[in-house]
Every structure is written in structure tokens, then in C-alpha cells.
């Protein structure tokens, strides 16, 4: 509960605000005295830098090594500045873990600190709100409508799911977001009750009853707004901006803190393009009318010709994506679209017919809520047609277009696009505005320079600062590099895989704590998992693998609880995976994390560099791999008391010229060279 303080927050002199921040972070300062936090000079420097940046409207890039305490270093000056100047602060994170840390740990810490000190008491009533995409919120207006019309909309399994959501909404829901429901709701039912609809509007829904409207009301009054990168870039891509041309990026006179800023460019690229899947189109049509079950939105008002148009469109969608699956993709999981009209246009006329049906039915519908729903659906399908047209015709010469298979069974086909140069878009959407942007992470530099990161974001006129981690890596981390590992890309891959298997088994078995083995592809991960599991079952120790056993959060929980787990991870486990203590005593980097050079976006960027006379490997591939390498290393030591071994199996780090650049990024100079003769096979 927020304690209301009847004191006016007003500090006019910037030096006074700076003195207040120093009083919190200095040796024997308020953090140390009141909360028993140890003084960290790096954290103090960062807090002052953040305050100076937002106070002077100057952009800031701040690399803070692991253990600096970044979140408090930017939250405290941001809250003080936001309350004092009445300017909202947007904190954008990339992972749910960090969002939860800020909301459940850091924000309560700030409030406790402020309430304990007279000099900070007037700031203690600061407000903080979480904003997620509106499709994640339950709309009680749509829920009531769905409950009344469930006969037309849902079959028996869906009705049971609707009852579960109704029971949850009736007193159990806290924020009213789908993430609170376990297991997650059926998508087909959630689509009918979430707030991503014009039916959920200020006219029909009030903050007293609608979770989304309540969240929006809180956000509009909040001093600190927590948001994720993907939503922020989606809002920018949709053209969201402050009303009446006022200064700001999302809200009037706002400023933004990007934590986990090393993910900015990738997330922007992901969410500023087009993405349409076979699953999305098929389910959107079945939501209108499912011919097999004779259920859907059109059940009440649809005519025979409307049902026929949906049925025809469903067959067209099936034929279209089957063609992409078997003919266009063939044996490949991903293929770039290089020429206009490489993909057949057959799907567009059937979807246009569906839109005409929706528009006609909407114009003649007397029931207001259904009329709004029909109009919404017509707009949604028009957006699908626009996206398909852009991809089929390759409308933007500055974008890359491709088709790919996804899903566990590789049965979902995606049509995708991404901007080739995100920096130009970010420069216009973020950095040319009057709002200051602070970007921070533990991994922004290469060879102690932020220049490549800054260039990739399109940011100009920026101050950059680097502070090291306060951890004692010389004492706490032992590094071993294996010099006889076969090259991963050699023709005799069986030798490499057998080496990998023996190494991971022996190294993970030799320690009492847990091991995280980091992979760059799922084929190698699956090979090791299926061959190690029987052995580890005999040892009565657990081996888990990303994408096979459990969710990421469940895997993290099991690693911490069991204490001696072998966890095989790829992709997201290189970053943002946090496990303190002996439960994670060893990190094994199986392979230097170079990106797949055949990905269409990387391929197009490589072509661009070549045309400009640049070496794409040194300009793009190598820098990205070094950043990811640093992120993987960062999984091991997460606190001052953590001790562990870093194992690097990829011998290219010792044999190739570029290996020196990876070695220079190790957190300590000394490492041991090892070979497979030290490994013992059971």
C-alpha cells in the first residue's frame, strides 16, 4: 500500500537533487545506514551520471559490470527527478525476470528507504505501474459478453476454459493479466475476452471493473512505468506518441531508461517489421466461424454466403501455406524472398471476400457490441492483407523478407520482414526527440569501447561511461580452455560430438554443484541430452534441457532446488539467466556463439557491408559473437560470494587469429589450458 505524504516535492536547484542522490549512495550514506547495503563506488558513479543525463536532457550509455547494482542506481535518481519535475519515467527491460525484480524487490526497497528518512519522505508516495500489451489483459465487458453468447462461440472444452477464467476473474485475479493464470488460458478463448478490442474502450469500460482500463489509469498517473522492450518498440512501430504534439516519446515529457540495452537493436528489428503466421490466420478465421463445429462470432448474424466465404478462405489459407511448406521451403527451415511475386497471390481475394462480409454485417448489425466486434475483425483482416501484400510485393527496399518454419513440430509457417537498418528508425523515433534516453547493461562494449553499440542504435550526441564489476574474478573464477577440441564445423562432426559428450559428462560429474552448458544450436543440445540422460539417471542426478523438459522459469527453479543439476541451454540461456550460489558452480561454453550466417537478416546485412567494401565478419558477425560470449560468461558469478569454473571447449579461441579478441574479454587474464586426457569416461 502506498503511504500518502502531504508534503510538496519541489527542489529547484539541480545541485540540491545531486546532493540528495550522493547522500544516498556515498560511503556511510542512507543506503548503507538504513538498509545495511554495502557502499559501491561504481553504483554511486552510475547514479550521479543518470541524474546528470536526465537533468540535462542528454543521452547516456552506461556499461556497468555484474554486481554494480544497476537497477537501484538508475531507479533512485529517476524517481527523485520524476517526482520533482513531474516527468514520467519509462523503464524498459527485456526479460520478465528483471521486471519482477524491479517490481517485487527494488521498488519496495526504494519506498522503505524514502519512508525512513526525513530528507526523502516527500518522495515516498511515488507511484509505479506495469504496462503490458493490451492483449494480455482481461476485459470484463468482453468476458460478460462471451459468457452470454458462449453457445454461439464455444464448444465444450472452450466452455470449461471460459468458466475457469470467470472463476479467476471473480476475486482471484490481481492485475488481470494472462500470466497470472496457470496453466495459461486457451488462446481461442482468451482472444474472445482480452482487452485488444474496440469493445474495451473508455465509453464501455471503467477502471473500477476493467483490468486494462485500471492499468491504463494507473499508468497515466505513474511516476515510474515498467514496460518491456517488445511492447515499447511495438508502440513506436504503431505510431503511438504523446497527444497534441507535446514533447516526449510515448507519454508527454517522458524520459526512458533502457536496461538490458544490449538487446535494443535486436528487439527493435523484431517488432518493427511484419510477422504473419499460418497459425494466426487459421485461428482468426475459425474465430469468425469454424465450419467443423459451426461456432464463431458470425453464428448470430452470418448469412450462408458469409459462412461460405470463411470456409473458402480457410481452404485458401491451408493451400497457400502448404505450398510454402512443401514447394517454397522444401527441405529448408528458412528462405529469403528476393523478388516480388515469388509467392502466389491466391490468398488475397478470399481474405478480401471475408472483409466485405464483415463490413456488410457490421453496417447492418443492431447489437452494438457485436457491431464493434465485426468492425474490429474487418480492420484486423485488412491488416493481414496489408502485411501479406508488403511481403509478396517486397514493398520496402530497406527491409529484408523471408519465410520460416517454427514450432516444435516445424508445422507453423511464418512470413516475416525486418528493417535492414534499425539505427535510422531509432534515430527518428527515439534519439531525435527532446526526451533523454539512458541505456545500460553489463555488456555494451568491445575492447572497452561503446562505439559499435552506439552506432547500431543511431544515437548521436551521447555520453558514454564504463565501470567494472566489483566482483573479485581473480579469486572467485577459475577458467579452463580446452585446446584439443575438434572444430565444430569440420566434416567429421561425429568426432566433435563425441568430444562434446565426454567433456560435458566428465566436467559436470566432477563437481558437487550445478552446471550450465551453453549451446549455439539445438541439434547438438538434443544429441547430448539424449545420450547423457541414461547415464545421469544411473547417477541419480538430473539432466534437463531447454525446449524439452520444462519452461525456462521451471528449469531455473529445479536447478536452484536440486543443487547438482546439469542444465543444457541455448539462445535465451546465454543471457538473463540468474542463479546465485553453488547450485550453479560451473558454466561450460560448448562453442563460440557465432550467429547463423544463413539467416536472411544477417545475410542481407553481410551483402550491404560487402557492397560498402567492408568485411562483414569483423564488422558484424564477430562483434555480435563477442557480446553474446560476454553474456554467457556473466551467468557464472552473480554475487560476491559466488565461486565457480568457466569452461571453454571451443579450441578456435586459441587457434584462430580472432580468438585473441574473445580472450581479451575474459574477466581475468590467467586461464589454464586443458586437454581431453584430463577427462575420464565412466
C-alpha positions in Angstrom: 0.0 0.0 0.0 1.3 3.5 -0.9 1.6 5.8 2.1 0.3 9.3 1.2 2.6 12.1 2.3 1.2 15.6 2.5 4.4 17.3 1.6 5.2 19.2 -1.6 8.1 17.8 -3.5 10.0 20.7 -5.1 13.7 21.1 -5.5 14.5 23.8 -7.9 18.3 23.7 -7.8 19.9 20.8 -9.7 22.8 20.7 -7.2 20.4 20.0 -4.4 19.0 17.0 -6.2 22.5 15.8 -6.8 23.5 16.2 -3.2 20.4 14.2 -2.2 21.5 11.4 -4.5 25.0 11.5 -3.1 23.7 11.3 0.4 22.0 8.0 -0.5 24.9 6.3 -2.3 28.0 7.7 -0.6 30.1 5.8 2.0 28.1 5.6 5.2 25.2 7.0 3.2 21.5 6.4 3.6 21.6 3.0 1.7 24.3 1.8 4.0 22.9 3.2 7.2 19.3 2.3 6.8 19.3 -0.8 4.7 22.7 -2.2 5.5 23.7 -2.2 1.8 27.5 -2.1 1.2 28.9 1.0 -0.5 29.8 0.5 -4.1 31.7 3.3 -5.7 30.6 2.1 -9.2 27.0 2.3 -8.2 27.4 5.9 -6.8 29.1 7.0 -10.0 26.3 5.5 -12.1 23.5 7.1 -10.0 25.1 10.6 -10.4 25.7 10.0 -14.2 22.0 9.0 -14.6 20.8 12.1 -12.8 23.1 14.4 -14.8 21.9 12.8 -18.0 18.1 13.2 -17.4 18.5 16.6 -15.8 20.4 18.0 -18.9 18.3 16.1 -21.5 21.5 14.3 -22.7 21.5 10.7 -23.8 23.7 8.3 -21.8 25.3 4.9 -22.5 26.5 3.3 -19.2 28.1 -0.1 -19.1 28.0 -1.4 -15.5 29.6 -4.7 -14.8 27.8 -7.5 -13.0 27.2 -6.7 -9.3 27.2 -2.9 -9.6 23.6 -2.7 -8.7 22.3 -1.0 -11.8 18.6 -1.1 -11.1 18.9 1.0 -7.8 21.5 3.2 -9.5 19.0 4.3 -12.1 15.7 3.9 -10.2 16.6 6.2 -7.3 17.7 9.3 -9.3 14.8 8.6 -11.8 12.2 8.6 -9.0 13.5 11.7 -7.4 13.7 13.5 -10.7 10.3 12.3 -11.9 8.6 13.4 -8.7 10.4 16.7 -8.6 9.9 17.7 -12.2 6.6 15.8 -12.7 8.1 13.9 -15.7 7.1 10.3 -16.2 10.0 7.8 -16.4 9.7 4.7 -18.6 11.9 1.8 -17.5 12.2 -0.7 -20.4 13.5 -4.2 -19.7 13.9 -7.2 -21.9 13.3 -10.1 -19.5 10.4 -10.9 -17.2 13.0 -11.8 -14.5 14.2 -8.2 -14.4 10.7 -6.8 -14.4 9.8 -9.0 -11.5 13.0 -8.0 -9.6 12.2 -4.3 -10.1 8.5 -4.6 -9.1 8.9 -7.1 -6.2 12.3 -6.2 -4.8 13.7 -2.8 -5.9 10.5 -0.7 -5.7 9.7 -1.8 -2.2 13.3 -1.2 -1.2 13.1 2.4 -2.5 9.8 3.0 -0.7 11.3 1.7 2.6 14.4 3.9 2.2 12.3 7.0 1.4 10.0 6.5 4.4 12.9 6.0 6.8 14.5 9.4 6.1 13.1 12.9 6.6 15.0 14.3 3.6 13.3 11.7 1.3 9.9 11.5 3.0 8.2 13.8 0.4 9.2 11.3 -2.4 7.8 8.2 -0.6 4.4 8.3 -2.3 5.9 7.8 -5.8 3.7 5.6 -7.9 4.8 2.7 -10.1 2.8 0.9 -12.8 3.4 -2.1 -15.0 2.2 -1.8 -18.6 2.0 -4.9 -20.8 0.3 -5.3 -24.2 -3.4 -4.8 -24.0 -4.0 -8.3 -25.4 -2.6 -9.6 -22.1 -5.3 -8.0 -20.0 -8.8 -9.4 -19.3 -11.7 -7.1 -20.3 -14.7 -7.9 -18.0 -17.1 -6.3 -20.6 -16.0 -8.8 -23.2 -15.9 -11.6 -20.6 -19.6 -10.9 -19.8 -20.5 -10.8 -23.5 -18.6 -14.1 -24.1 -20.4 -15.8 -21.2 -23.8 -14.7 -22.5 -23.0 -15.8 -26.1 -20.9 -18.9 -25.3 -23.4 -21.2 -27.2 -22.6 -19.4 -30.5 -18.9 -19.0 -29.7 -17.5 -22.1 -27.9 -17.6 -25.9 -27.9 -17.5 -27.9 -24.7 -13.7 -27.7 -24.0 -13.7 -24.0 -24.6 -16.8 -23.5 -22.3 -14.9 -25.2 -19.4 -12.0 -22.8 -20.1 -14.3 -19.8 -20.0 -15.7 -21.0 -16.7 -12.1 -21.2 -15.3 -11.5 -17.6 -16.5 -14.8 -16.4 -15.0 -13.9 -18.0 -11.6 -10.4 -16.4 -11.7 -11.9 -13.0 -12.6 -14.3 -13.3 -9.7 -11.9 -12.3 -6.9 -8.7 -14.2 -7.7 -7.3 -12.0 -10.4 -4.8 -9.3 -9.2 -3.6 -7.4 -12.2 -6.0 -9.3 -14.6 -3.2 -10.4 -17.0 -3.0 -13.8 -18.6 0.4 -14.5 -16.9 -1.5 -14.9 -13.6 -3.4 -17.9 -15.0 -1.8 -21.3 -14.6 -2.0 -23.3 -16.8 -2.1 -20.5 -19.5 -5.6 -19.9 -21.0 -6.6 -21.5 -24.3 -5.7 -18.9 -27.0 -9.1 -19.3 -28.7 -10.9 -18.4 -25.5 -8.6 -15.7 -24.4 -8.9 -13.9 -27.8 -12.6 -13.5 -27.1 -12.2 -11.9 -23.6 -9.0 -9.9 -23.7 -8.8 -6.1 -24.0 -7.4 -6.0 -27.5 -10.7 -4.8 -29.0 -12.6 -1.6 -29.6 -15.3 -3.0 -27.4 -12.8 -2.4 -24.5 -13.0 1.4 -24.6 -13.3 4.4 -22.2 -17.1 4.6 -23.1 -17.9 1.0 -22.2 -15.3 0.0 -19.6 -14.3 1.8 -16.4 -11.2 1.4 -14.3 -13.4 0.1 -11.5 -14.4 -3.0 -13.5 -12.0 -3.5 -16.4 -8.4 -4.6 -15.7 -7.0 -2.9 -18.8 -8.7 0.4 -18.1 -7.5 0.2 -14.5 -3.9 -0.4 -15.6 -4.1 2.5 -18.1 -5.4 4.8 -15.4 -2.5 3.8 -13.1 0.0 4.3 -15.9 -1.3 7.8 -16.8 -0.7 8.9 -13.2 2.5 6.9 -12.5 5.9 8.4 -11.9 7.6 5.1 -13.0 6.2 3.0 -15.8 7.7 -0.5 -16.2 7.4 -1.9 -19.8 9.2 -4.5 -21.9 11.3 -3.7 -25.0 9.0 -5.6 -27.3 5.9 -3.6 -26.3 7.8 -0.3 -26.4 9.0 -0.9 -30.0 5.6 -2.2 -31.0 4.1 1.1 -29.8 6.7 3.0 -31.7 6.0 0.9 -34.8 2.3 1.6 -34.5 3.0 5.4 -34.4 2.0 5.9 -30.7 3.2 9.3 -29.5 2.2 11.9 -26.9 -1.1 13.8 -27.6 -1.1 17.3 -29.1 2.4 17.1 -30.4 3.8 17.6 -26.9 7.4 16.7 -26.1 8.0 13.1 -25.2 8.3 9.7 -26.9 5.3 7.7 -25.5 3.9 10.0 -22.8 4.1 13.8 -22.5 7.6 15.0 -21.4 8.8 11.5 -20.6 12.3 10.0 -20.4 13.4 6.4 -20.9 15.8 4.0 -19.1 16.7 1.0 -21.3 18.0 -1.8 -19.0 19.4 -4.8 -20.8 20.2 -2.3 -23.6 22.4 -4.8 -25.5 19.0 -6.3 -26.7 17.6 -3.0 -28.0 18.6 -3.3 -31.6 17.5 -7.0 -31.9 14.2 -6.3 -30.3 13.6 -3.2 -32.4 14.3 -5.3 -35.5 11.9 -8.0 -34.4 9.0 -5.7 -33.7 9.3 -3.0 -36.3 8.7 -5.5 -39.2 5.8 -7.7 -40.4 5.0 -11.1 -39.0 2.1 -13.2 -40.2 1.8 -17.0 -39.4 -0.3 -19.8 -40.7 -1.5 -20.4 -37.1 -2.6 -16.8 -36.7 -4.6 -16.6 -40.0 -6.2 -20.0 -39.5 -7.3 -19.3 -35.9 -8.5 -15.8 -36.8 -10.8 -17.2 -39.5 -12.0 -20.0 -37.2 -12.9 -17.4 -34.6 -15.2 -15.9 -37.1 -16.7 -19.2 -38.0 -15.5 -22.8 -37.6 -17.3 -24.9 -40.2 -16.5 -28.2 -38.4 -18.0 -27.0 -35.2 -20.4 -24.4 -36.5 -19.3 -22.0 -33.8 -18.0 -18.4 -34.0 -18.7 -14.7 -34.0 -20.7 -14.9 -37.2 -23.1 -17.5 -35.7 -25.7 -15.0 -34.8 -25.8 -12.7 -37.8 -24.0 -14.6 -40.6 -25.6 -15.5 -43.9 -24.9 -18.6 -45.9 -22.6 -16.6 -48.2 -20.7 -15.3 -45.2 -20.1 -18.8 -43.8 -19.1 -19.9 -47.3 -16.6 -17.0 -47.6 -14.9 -18.0 -44.3 -14.9 -21.7 -45.4 -13.4 -20.8 -48.7 -10.7 -18.6 -47.1 -9.8 -21.4 -44.7 -9.2 -23.7 -47.6 -7.2 -20.9 -49.3 -5.0 -20.4 -46.2 -4.4 -24.2 -46.0 -3.4 -24.4 -49.7 -1.3 -21.3 -49.5 0.8 -22.3 -46.5 1.0 -26.0 -47.7 2.5 -24.6 -50.9 5.1 -22.6 -48.9 5.8 -25.6 -46.7 6.3 -28.2 -49.5 7.3 -26.2 -52.6 8.9 -22.9 -51.5 10.7 -24.1 -48.4 11.2 -27.7 -49.4 13.8 -29.2 -47.1 14.8 -25.8 -45.7 13.5 -24.2 -42.5 14.1 -20.7 -43.7 14.4 -19.0 -47.0 14.8 -15.4 -48.1 12.4 -13.7 -50.5 14.4 -11.8 -53.1 12.0 -10.9 -55.9 8.4 -9.5 -56.0 5.6 -12.0 -56.5 7.8 -15.1 -55.8 4.9 -16.1 -53.6 1.4 -16.7 -55.1 -1.3 -14.0 -54.7 -4.1 -16.6 -54.5 -4.8 -15.9 -50.8 -5.6 -12.2 -51.1 -9.0 -12.4 -52.9 -10.6 -14.9 -50.4 -9.5 -12.7 -47.5 -10.9 -9.7 -49.3 -14.3 -11.5 -49.5 -14.2 -12.1 -45.8 -13.6 -8.4 -45.2 -16.6 -7.5 -47.4 -18.8 -9.9 -45.4 -17.6 -8.4 -42.1 -18.2 -4.8 -43.3 -21.7 -5.6 -44.6 -22.7 -7.4 -41.4 -21.2 -4.7 -39.3 -23.1 -2.0 -41.1 -26.4 -3.8 -40.7 -25.9 -5.2 -37.1 -28.2 -3.6 -34.5 -26.4 -5.1 -31.4 -23.8 -2.5 -30.6 -21.2 -4.8 -29.0 -21.4 -7.3 -31.9 -21.2 -4.4 -34.4 -17.9 -3.2 -32.8 -16.5 -6.7 -32.8 -17.3 -7.1 -36.6 -15.7 -3.8 -37.4 -12.6 -4.7 -35.3 -12.3 -8.0 -37.2 -12.6 -6.3 -40.6 -9.7 -4.0 -39.6 -7.7 -7.0 -38.4 -8.1 -8.8 -41.6 -7.3 -5.7 -43.6 -4.0 -5.5 -41.6 -3.3 -9.1 -42.6 -3.8 -8.3 -46.3 -1.6 -5.2 -46.0 1.1 -7.3 -44.4 0.8 -10.1 -46.9 0.9 -7.5 -49.8 4.0 -5.9 -48.4 5.8 -9.2 -48.2 4.6 -10.6 -51.5 5.5 -7.4 -53.4 8.7 -6.6 -51.3 7.5 -3.0 -51.0 10.3 -1.7 -48.8 13.8 -1.7 -50.3 15.2 -1.1 -46.8 13.7 -4.2 -45.4 14.5 -7.9 -45.6 11.8 -10.5 -46.3 11.7 -14.2 -45.6 9.7 -17.4 -44.9 10.4 -19.7 -42.0 9.1 -22.8 -40.2 8.6 -22.6 -36.4 7.0 -24.6 -33.6 8.1 -27.9 -32.0 6.8 -29.9 -35.0 8.0 -27.3 -37.5 4.4 -27.0 -38.8 3.8 -23.3 -38.4 4.9 -21.2 -41.3 5.8 -17.5 -40.8 6.1 -14.7 -43.3 8.5 -12.2 -41.9 10.1 -8.9 -42.6 12.6 -6.7 -40.6 14.2 -3.4 -41.3 17.8 -3.6 -42.6 19.0 -0.5 -40.8 17.2 -0.2 -37.4 19.5 2.7 -36.5 17.8 5.1 -38.9 14.4 4.2 -37.4 15.6 4.5 -33.8 17.3 7.8 -34.5 14.0 9.3 -35.7 11.7 7.6 -33.2 13.9 7.9 -30.1 17.0 10.0 -30.2 15.9 13.0 -32.2 13.2 13.7 -29.6 13.7 16.0 -26.7 13.5 13.2 -24.1 16.8 11.9 -22.7 17.5 8.2 -23.1 19.7 6.2 -20.7 21.0 2.8 -22.0 22.6 0.4 -19.6 23.8 -3.2 -19.5 26.8 -5.2 -18.4 27.7 -5.9 -22.0 27.8 -2.9 -24.3 31.4 -2.5 -25.1 34.1 -4.3 -27.1 37.7 -3.7 -26.3 36.4 -1.1 -23.7 34.6 0.9 -26.4 30.9 1.5 -26.8 31.2 2.9 -30.3 29.8 -0.1 -32.2 26.8 -0.3 -29.9 26.2 3.5 -30.2 26.4 3.3 -34.0 24.0 0.4 -34.1 21.3 2.4 -32.2 21.5 5.5 -34.3 22.2 7.6 -31.2 24.3 10.8 -31.5 25.5 13.4 -29.0 25.7 10.8 -26.3 27.9 10.5 -23.2 29.3 7.0 -22.5 30.7 5.6 -19.3 32.1 2.2 -18.3 32.6 0.9 -14.8 33.9 -2.5 -14.0 32.3 -5.2 -11.8 33.1 -5.0 -8.1 33.5 -8.8 -8.0 36.9 -10.4 -7.4 37.1 -12.6 -10.5 40.8 -13.3 -9.9 39.8 -15.2 -6.8 36.3 -16.3 -7.5 36.5 -17.6 -11.1 38.7 -20.4 -12.4 38.9 -20.5 -16.3 39.9 -23.6 -18.3 40.2 -23.6 -22.1 40.4 -26.9 -23.9 43.0 -26.9 -26.7 42.3 -30.2 -28.4 38.5 -30.0 -29.1 37.8 -30.8 -32.8 36.5 -27.9 -34.8 32.6 -27.8 -34.6 32.2 -27.2 -38.4 34.6 -30.0 -39.5 33.4 -32.7 -41.9 33.8 -35.3 -39.3 31.2 -34.0 -36.9 30.9 -37.3 -35.0 34.4 -36.6 -33.5 33.3 -33.2 -32.3 30.0 -34.6 -30.8 31.7 -37.4 -29.0 34.2 -35.0 -27.6 31.4 -32.7 -26.5 29.5 -35.6 -24.9 32.6 -36.9 -23.0 33.6 -33.4 -21.8 30.3 -32.3 -20.5 29.6 -35.6 -18.8 33.1 -35.7 -17.1 33.2 -32.0 -16.1 29.6 -31.9 -14.7 30.1 -35.1 -12.8 33.3 -33.9 -11.2 31.7 -31.1 -9.2 29.1 -31.2 -6.4 27.2 -28.2 -7.6 25.2 -27.5 -10.7 26.4 -27.0 -14.3 25.0 -24.9 -17.1 26.2 -26.0 -20.6 25.6 -23.3 -23.2 25.0 -24.4 -26.8 24.6 -22.5 -30.1 22.2 -24.9 -31.8 19.5 -27.4 -30.7 20.9 -30.3 -32.7 24.0 -30.6 -30.6 22.0 -29.9 -27.4 19.5 -32.7 -28.2 22.3 -35.1 -29.1 24.0 -34.5 -25.7 20.7 -34.6 -23.8 19.5 -38.0 -25.2 22.9 -39.6 -24.7 23.6 -38.2 -21.2 20.2 -38.8 -19.7 20.5 -42.6 -19.2 24.0 -42.1 -17.7 22.8 -39.4 -15.3 19.7 -41.4 -14.3 22.1 -44.1 -13.1 24.0 -41.5 -11.1 20.6 -40.4 -9.6 21.4 -36.8 -10.8 19.1 -34.8 -13.0 19.9 -33.6 -16.5 17.5 -31.1 -18.1 17.4 -29.4 -21.5 15.8 -26.2 -22.8 12.8 -26.9 -25.0 12.4 -30.5 -23.9 11.6 -30.7 -20.2 10.1 -27.6 -18.7 9.7 -23.8 -19.1 12.7 -21.6 -18.5 11.4 -20.5 -15.1 10.8 -24.1 -14.0 14.3 -25.1 -15.1 15.8 -22.3 -13.1 13.7 -23.4 -10.1 14.8 -27.0 -10.4 18.5 -26.1 -10.7 18.3 -24.0 -7.5 16.2 -26.6 -5.6 18.2 -29.7 -6.5 21.6 -28.1 -6.3 23.5 -30.5 -8.6 21.7 -30.4 -11.9 23.2 -30.5 -15.4 21.2 -28.0 -17.4 21.7 -27.8 -21.2 20.6 -24.4 -22.6 20.7 -22.4 -25.8 19.6 -19.0 -27.1 18.0 -17.2 -24.1 20.1 -19.1 -21.5 23.2 -17.1 -22.6 21.6 -14.0 -21.2 19.3 -13.0 -18.3 19.5 -16.4 -16.5 20.3 -15.8 -12.9 21.2 -18.5 -10.4 23.3 -17.5 -7.3 25.2 -19.8 -5.1 26.6 -23.4 -5.5 23.6 -24.5 -7.5 25.4 -23.0 -10.4 29.1 -23.7 -9.9 30.2 -24.3 -13.5 29.4 -22.8 -16.9 30.5 -24.7 -20.0 30.7 -22.7 -23.3 30.5 -25.5 -25.8 31.1 -23.3 -28.8 31.9 -19.7 -29.6 28.5 -18.1 -30.2 28.6 -17.0 -33.8 25.2 -16.3 -35.4 23.9 -18.4 -38.2 25.3 -16.7 -41.3 22.4 -18.1 -43.4 19.7 -16.1 -41.5 18.1 -13.8 -44.1 18.6 -10.7 -42.0 22.3 -11.4 -41.4 22.8 -12.4 -45.0 21.3 -9.1 -46.2 23.5 -7.1 -43.8 26.6 -9.1 -44.9 25.7 -8.1 -48.5 25.4 -4.5 -47.6 28.8 -4.5 -45.8 30.4 -6.2 -48.9 28.9 -3.5 -51.2 30.4 -0.8 -49.0 33.8 -2.5 -49.2 33.7 -3.6 -45.5 34.5 -7.0 -44.0 31.1 -8.3 -42.7 32.8 -10.8 -40.4 34.8 -8.2 -38.5 32.1 -5.5 -38.7 29.0 -7.6 -37.7 29.5 -11.3 -37.0 32.5 -11.1 -34.7 31.2 -8.1 -32.6 27.8 -9.9 -32.1 29.5 -13.1 -31.0 31.8 -11.3 -28.5 28.8 -9.6 -26.9 27.0 -12.9 -26.6 30.2 -14.6 -25.3 30.4 -12.0 -22.5 26.8 -12.6 -21.6 27.4 -16.3 -21.3 30.3 -15.8 -19.0 28.2 -13.5 -16.9 25.9 -16.4 -15.9 28.5 -17.8 -13.5 29.4 -15.2 -10.9 26.2 -13.5 -9.7 27.3 -12.3 -6.2 30.4 -11.5 -4.2 30.4 -14.9 -2.6 29.9 -17.0 -5.8 32.8 -19.2 -6.8 32.9 -21.2 -10.0 34.6 -22.7 -13.0 34.3 -21.3 -16.5 35.0 -24.0 -19.1 35.5 -23.1 -22.8 35.6 -26.2 -25.1 35.9 -24.4 -28.4 39.6 -24.6 -29.3 39.3 -22.0 -32.0 39.7 -19.4 -29.3 43.3 -20.5 -29.0 44.0 -21.3 -32.7 42.3 -18.6 -34.7 43.5 -15.0 -35.0 40.2 -13.7 -33.9 40.4 -15.8 -30.7 42.5 -13.1 -29.1 39.5 -10.8 -29.2 37.4 -13.2 -27.2 40.3 -13.9 -24.7 40.7 -10.1 -24.2 37.1 -10.1 -22.9 37.6 -12.7 -20.2 37.1 -11.1 -16.7 40.6 -12.3 -15.6 43.9 -12.6 -17.5 45.0 -16.0 -16.3 43.5 -19.3 -17.6 44.5 -22.9 -17.7 45.0 -24.8 -21.0 43.5 -28.3 -20.7 43.0 -31.3 -23.0 40.8 -34.4 -23.1 43.5 -36.5 -21.4 42.1 -35.0 -18.1 38.7 -36.3 -18.9 37.7 -39.7 -17.5 34.8 -41.6 -19.2 32.7 -43.7 -16.9 
